[in-house]
Amino acid sequence: MTKIGIMGGTFNPIHYGHLFMAEHAYEQMGLDKVLFMPSNNPPHKNNSLIISNEHRSHMVELAIEGNSHFELSTMELDRKGTTYTADTLRILKEEHPNTEYYFIIGADSFFDIHKWREPENIFKLCTLLVFERNLVDKNKMEKQYRYLSSLYPHIKLEFLSMPAILISSENIRQRIKDNLTIKYYVPDKVLAYVGEHMLYTNVEKE
């Protein structure tokens, strides 16, 4: 079966931490490709801080350019209203029943995923790939896995590892606001795009 990873998020903006996670998931799980899937109107984010779909998807394109096993998917951006992971996975499995999906998340999402919409269906439709992000205690991760397993015995999960990269989109936005450089936080083409369109400043160019 084809093995496809899904790297979801607002990508507001995409940065090297996202790319490291996707590449390590690809290597460690032997995936055929990783879909970078920007979310539209996510239920757990402050939408007033999220820039346009066009800017976010274009930055993803620039960031993954040249990597043959990375691909942009706009399926969530193309849907109206709030997008939910359970709905996305359901659509993908209906369209591609012979594909195995692997949903890539960090520790922060791992501790909240049981609060997402229809977690039981998320766990039925994919395997979770969880990275030990931001130096989270491994015992806490395993305790959370036991808790989820008690609620959802069918859960499929793999813990993956990568070098600790303490970069976040929030941190990048704050640096821009403070007039500090984000060089080495994001790929050069994303850096140039952010500057050209004055993103995350008080005035943005369309």
Stockholm file with secondary structure:
# STOCKHOLM 1.0

chainA/1-206         MTKIGIMGGTFNPIHYGHLFMAEHAYEQMGLDKVLFMPSNNPPHKNNSLIISNEHRSHMVELAIEGNSHFELSTMELDRKGTTYTADTLRILKEEHPNTEYYFIIGADSFFDIHKWREPENIFKLCTLLVFERNLVDKNKMEKQYRYLSSLYPHIKLEFLSMPAILISSENIRQRIKDNLTIKYYVPDKVLAYVGEHMLYTNVEKE
#=GR chainA/1-206 SS CEEEEEEEECCTTCCHHHHHHHHHHHHHHTCSEEEEEECSSCTTSCGGGCCCHHHHHHHHHHHHTTCTTEEECCTTTTSCSCCCHHHHHHHHHHHCTTEEEEEEEEHHHHTTGGGSSSHHHHHHHCEEEEECGGGCCHHHHHHHHHHHHHHCTTCCEEEECCCCCCCCHHHHHHHHHTTCCCBTTBCHHHHHHHHHTTTTSSSCCC
#=GC SS_cons         CEEEEEEEECCTTCCHHHHHHHHHHHHHHTCSEEEEEECSSCTTSCGGGCCCHHHHHHHHHHHHTTCTTEEECCTTTTSCSCCCHHHHHHHHHHHCTTEEEEEEEEHHHHTTGGGSSSHHHHHHHCEEEEECGGGCCHHHHHHHHHHHHHHCTTCCEEEECCCCCCCCHHHHHHHHHTTCCCBTTBCHHHHHHHHHTTTTSSSCCC
//
